[in-house]
């Protein structure tokens, strides 16, 4: 069921790792958020707790074949910025962070990790930057926009690295 009349169909993603331990991304937190959203007239198509939301392998396993997630318009992520960043890297859906990050890290596969979150807490810009943290993903750490020094989407400071601001622009357009 897709949302109608301007409403957004939401899917809530919790984290079975750090956020569960902090009781901010566990079953109780997800249920409370889901109830609150429904009372506000929002459509919640489903929820899931990923064992570790920062692990791209688990996100792929638990979400990319989940019918409710696939039908949703947005995902509300009750995890750190690394979890939100990892999910943003795997989907074109709008990612909404539900928590202020306190710690970070994400695993793509054994011995390959990514820093997706600068742990900015109250200064977090992930909601404005499509779930992509410019503080950590930009080689220059620019948080207010592109320096303009990129070619073919790659950073001038590290030509092997995608320009974070190109990623943000493409994801938002």
C-alpha positions, 0 to 999 in steps of 0.5 A: 500500500503506497501512501495517498493524498500527500501522506508518507508511508513509513518504515521504522528500522531499529538497531539490535546493537548499540541502540538496543543496548541504549534502549533507543532502537529496541522493540519498546522504542520502535513500538512507542514511535510507531504508535506516536506516528500512527496517532499523528495520522502517519502510515507505518507499513512495518518495522524491523530490528536489524542485528546491527544497522551499521552492517551493510550485509545485514541491512541488505539481508533484512531490508532489501527483500522486505516487501513493507520496506520496499513499498515505503516512501521513507525509512525512520532509522533508530540507530546511530548516524553510521546506521543511517548512512549505511542504509542511505548508501543502499537505497534511494529512499528518504532516510530520516534519523530518529536519534542523535548519534553518540558513537559510530562505525559501519561494516561492509564486509570483513576488514572493510569498514566505513566511517559514515558518521562524525558523531555531531549530535545536536549539529547533525546534518544527516536529515538535510544531506540525504543521510550522507555525513559530509564531515566524514565522507568529504576528504576536506571535511566540508560541512557547508557545501562543495569546494568545487574541486571535483571531476567526474564525481571524484574528489580532487584531494583523493581521486579514488574517493567519491565527492561527498557533495556530489553524492548528496546532490545526486541523492537529493535531486 
